[in-house]
C-alpha cells in the first residue's frame, strides 16, 4: 500500500539548510502540504516554467531546490500565473507556493520542492503473506462473553491493582489475539483488521469514568485518556466490562504512558500492551478507534499497525507544556506514518498544534473535556468533570 505526498519545505536554521536530505523531517523547517490535485496543477503550469528557467526536475520521487537568488524571479512568475489561473485548485496551490517563497525570502534560505511515494508496512505480517483482514475471526453472540480458558475472569487469574501480573496479562492477551487470527508484523506490532475499526464519525467522546454523562451512547466513543492506574484497572476488568463497552458506538484504544524520557523498551511494551488490550475488546464485537499516541521517534513505526485512512483518537491532555517544538515535530512525522483520515481530539487543542494540523492538511475534530464543557455551560469552575490525567513532564501525545 502506498501514497504520494507533496510538500514544500523552507529551512529555518543554517544546520537545517545544510542537511537538505533530511529537511522533510527536521523540526527546524516550515512545511507546506499540497494535495495531489494542487501539485498536478503546479506541474502543468508554473513548475514547467521553473524547470526551464532554473534547470530543475520537479516530479514524484524527485527533489528540487529553488535557490535564494532565484526567488525574486520565481515569485514574479508565480504571481503572473495566479493572475491568469483558471481553477480554484490552481489558485490555492499558487497561493501556498507564493507564501512559502515569500517566507524563504525573509529567512534567507532556499525552497525545497519534495514529492515522494510513502510505502506502508501493513501488508507484511511475520510468517507469511496473509493479513489480519484475511485471517481475523471475531467472536459473536454467546461465544463473545470473554474470560480466560478454563473459566474464571481475567482479574481472578492475573490480579488487579498493585498485584496485577502485567507480563502474564500481556502474554495472555497476545495469545488471545493470535487465536482470533490477528497477524503480527515486523517489530512485533499486531495488525489491526480494517473490519474492527470504527469508520463512522462519533457525535461525542468521553472517558470511561465519565461515560454516564453521554447524551447518546450509540453515537459516543468511550476513551481511556486517564491515569496509568485507571488503564490497568480497566485491563484487569476487560471481560467484565464488555457489556458496558457494547452500549457505546465504540472505544478508543487504551492509553498506557510511553513517556519519551523512559527506556525505549518500556515505551514499546506499554504501547503494545495498550494495543493487545484494545484487540481483546475489538475481537468481541466492539468497534475500535485507534490511539494516535506513541513515545519517542523510535516508536512511530507502531502506527503501521493500523490501516491508512483510519479515524484516530488523540488525548490532547497528554501534551505537556514546554515541549511545543518537539510535539509539533512528532505530530508532523506521525501523520506521515499513519496517514490518518481524521483525528478526534479529547481535551483542549492548543493553537500551536491546531496550526500544525492545518499546515499538514489533516482533518480533525475537538471534543472538549467534560470539565471545560461544564465551565462553558454554566460559568462554574467545572468541578464535576476532568479526566484525572495531568500532563506529565517530558510526555508526548
N, C-alpha and C positions, 0 to 999 in steps of 0.2 A: 504494500500500500504506500503510495507516495503523494506528495502535494507540492506544488510550486509556490515559492514565497518570493515576494517582490519588495525590496527595501531601497531607501536612500539613507546613507549614514553620513554624519558630519562629526569629525573628531573634536574633542573639547580640550585636549591637552597635547603637548608635544609627544609624550610617550604613546598615547593612543594613535596619533597621526603616523608615527614611525612604524608601529606594528599594524599595518593596514590589513594583513591577512586575518587578524583576529578582531578587527574593528566591529564586526557584526555582534560579537558577544562581550564587548567591553562596556563597563558601566560609565566610562568616560567618552561616550559618544551620544549624539542625538539621532534617533532613528525615526524615519517616516515610512509608514506602511502603505503600499498600494494594492488595490485589488487586481485580479488578473485582467479585468476589462480596462482598468485605468492604465496598466502597464502596456497592454496591447495598443491602446490609443496613442501612447507616447512613442512606442516603437514605430507605428505607422506614420508618425508626424515628426515631432521635434527631435527625437532620438536619431532618426535617419539623418537629419541635418547635422546633429552633433557628431555623428560618425564620420561624415565627410569633412567637417571643419576642423575637428580636433583629433582625427585618426583614432577613433575609439571603436571597439567591438562590444556592442550592447546587446546581450541576448541571455537566455536562460543558461545557467551554469557557466556564465562568463562574468567577470568583474571588471568594471571600467571606472577609472578615476578622472574626474573633471578637475583639472588643476586650478589653483587660485588665480593665476594670471589670465585664465580664460573666462573667469566668472562674469566679468562685466559684459563681455560679448554674448555669453550664453544667456544671461538674464535678459538682454535686449531681444535676442532671438525668441526666447520663450514668451516674452510679452507680446511680440508680434503674432505668434501662434494663438495666444489667448484671445487677442482681439478678433481673430477670424475663426475661432473654434466653432464647431457645428453641433456639438452634443454636450449635455451636462456631464457625462462621464469624462470627456476630454477636458472640459473646463475644470472639473475637480482635480484631475491629475496634474494639469498645468499649474494650478494654484499651489498644490502641495510641493511641486518641484521648485516653483519660484520661492516659496517660503524657505525651503531648505537651502537654496543657493544664496539668498539674501542673508540668511543666518551665517553661512560659511564665510560670506564676505566680511561680516562683522568680526568673526572669530579669527580670521586669517588663515583658515585651513581649506583643504580641498573637499569635494563632494564625491562620495563613493557610491556608485550605482551597482546594486547587488541583486541578482535574481538566481535562485538556486532550487534544486529539487531536494525535498526533505523526505527521506525514507523512514517508515515506521518499522518497529520490531514486532508488531502484534501478530504477524503470521509466522513466527518462528518459535514455537514451543519446543522444549527439550524432548528428545527421544522420538521424534517422528515429524511428519508433515501435518498431522491433524491439528485443528484448532479447537478451543473450547466451544465455539459455536457448533462444531460438528459432533462433539462428544458429550456435551452437557446433558445431565439427567436430573432435572429439578424434581422435587417431591410435590405431590398434590394430595389433597383430601386428607384422610385419616393418617396416611403414611408420613405426613409432614409435621408430626407432633414434636419432634426434636428429642432431646435427651441424649444418653450415651448408650453404646451397645451393652446389652446385658441388663438394662434397666437402670433406674436412678436418674438423678439430674446432674447437670454439669457442676452445680455448686456442691453437691454431695460427694462428687468424685475429686474435684480439684480445689475445693475450699473457697473462701472469699475473704475480702479484706486483707490484712497483713499476712494471713496464712495461705493466700492464693498461690497455687503452684503454676506460675506463669509459663515456665518451659513445658510442663506437662500439658497445659491447656493449648499452647501453640502446636505441639506435636499432634494432639487430638484434632485440632481444627484443620491442620494440613491434611491429615489422613481423611477427615470428613470431606474436604474439598476434592481430593483425588477420587474418592468413592462416588462423587457426583459428576465425574467426568471433567473436572477442571484441569486444564493443562498448565504446566509451569514453564516459563521462558528462561532464556539465558539470564543469569543473575539471580535466579530463584524466585522471581516475582510470579504470582498466579495471574493467569489470563482471564479477565472478566468477559463472559459471553455477552454479546450485544443484546440478546433477548432478556437478560437480567436487568438491564439498565432502564431507568425511567426516561421516557422520551417525550413526555408532556411537561409543560411548564407549570410549576405549582403556583397556587394563589398565596401561599404563606409558608414560612419555615420557622419552626420553634424547637428549642432544646427539649430533650426528654423530660426534664423535671418541670417544664412549663407547658407540656403538651395539652394539659386540661384547659388551657386558655384558647385552644384552637376553635375558631368560629365554624369551620367546616373541615373536619379531619380528612374527608375524602379528597380534599384539594390542598392538604398541608403535608409538607415533608418534615419528619422528625430528624433533628440533627443531634450530634454529640459534641458540640463545641463547649466543652466543660473541662473540669479538672481531670488529671490522670486518674485520681482516685475514683471519680464517678464513672469514667470509662471502664476501669477494671471492674467496678461493681456491676455494670450492665453486662460485661462479658461473662461474669460468673452466673448471670441470670438469663443468658441468651435464650435457652429453651423455654424458660418460664415467661419471658417477655413476648414470645411470638404472637399470642392472641392480641396483645396491645399494638404491636407493630402493624398487624394486619388491618387495624381500624383506620390506618392512615394511607395516604396516597403513596408513600414510600419513605425510605430512610436514607439520610446522608451517611457516608462512611464514618467509621469510628475515627477517633482523633487523639490517639496517644502522642505525646510530645516527642518529636525528633529534633531536639534543640541543637543548634548549629555548633555550639561550643563542646558538645559531647563527642565521644569517640564515634567514628562513623559506623562501626559495627552495631552499637546500641541504637543509633538513629535508624539504621536499616531494619533492625529487629522490631522496633516499635511501629514502623510503617508496615512491615509485613504482618505483624500480629493484628493491627487495625484492619488490614485487608482480609485476613483469614476470618476474623470475627464478622466482618461485613458479608463475606461469602456464605457463612453459616446461615445467616438470615435470608440472604438472596436465594440460596438453594431451596428454601422452603416457601417460596411463592411471594416474597415481599420485593417490590421494585426498589432498586438501589440507585442513588445519585453518588458518583464517585467523589471522594475528598481530594481537593486540589493541593493539599498540604504536603510538603516534603521537608527534608532537612537541608543540609548544605548541598552544593552543586554536585557532589558525588552521588547523591540520591535522586537526582532529577530523572534518571532512567526508569524509576518506579512508575512514572506516569505512562510508560509504554504498556502497562498492564491493562489499559483501557482503550477501547476503540476511539479513533479520531472522530471529531464532531459530536462528542458526548456532552451532556449537561453536567457541570461540575458545581459542587458546593465549596464555599470558602468561608472560614471563620475569621472575619476581619478583626475580631478582638485579639487574635494572636499576633498581630503586627506590633512589635514593641516600638516605643518612642526611641529616637536616637539612631535608628538604623534605616532611614529613609532611602539613601542611595543604594544600600545593599538589597533591601526589599524590592526596590524598583528594578534593579538588575535581575534579581531572581524571578520576578513576575514576567519580565520580557522573555527570559530564557525558557521558563516553564511553559509559556504559551506556545513557543516554537516546538517543544517536545510533545505536548499533549494535543495541540491543535483543537482546542475545545470549541464547541458550538456556542456556548454561553456559560457565564459564571453567575452563580447566585450567592451573593454576599449576605452573611448574617452578622449584623453589628453595624458599626459606623465606618463607612468607607472614607478614608482621608482624601482630601483634594489632590494630593500628590499622586496617589495611586489611581484615582479617577482619571487624571490626565494621562497616566501611563496606559491605561486601558483604552482610552480614546486614541492615543498615538498608534497603538498596535491594532486598531480597528477591531477590538474584541468586545462583543456584546455582553452586557451584564445587567443584573437587577439587584437592588439592595433591599433586604428586609431588616429594618432597624430592630435592635434588641428590645425585649419587652419593657425594660426599664425606660428606654428612650420613648417608646410609644406611650407609656403611661404619663411621662412628663409632658409630652407634647399635647396629650389629650386633655388633661385636667389641670396642668400647671403645677402639679406636685413634684416631689423630688424623685418619683418613680420607684419608691422603696419596694413595691410589690414585685419588681422584676429583677433582671440580672442573671447572667449565666453562671456566676460563681467562678469564672475564669478570668484572671487578670493577665495582662501582657507580661511575659517573662523577659528578663534581661537576656539579650542575645537571641531571642526567639524569632523565627520567621514563619509567616503564614504558610 
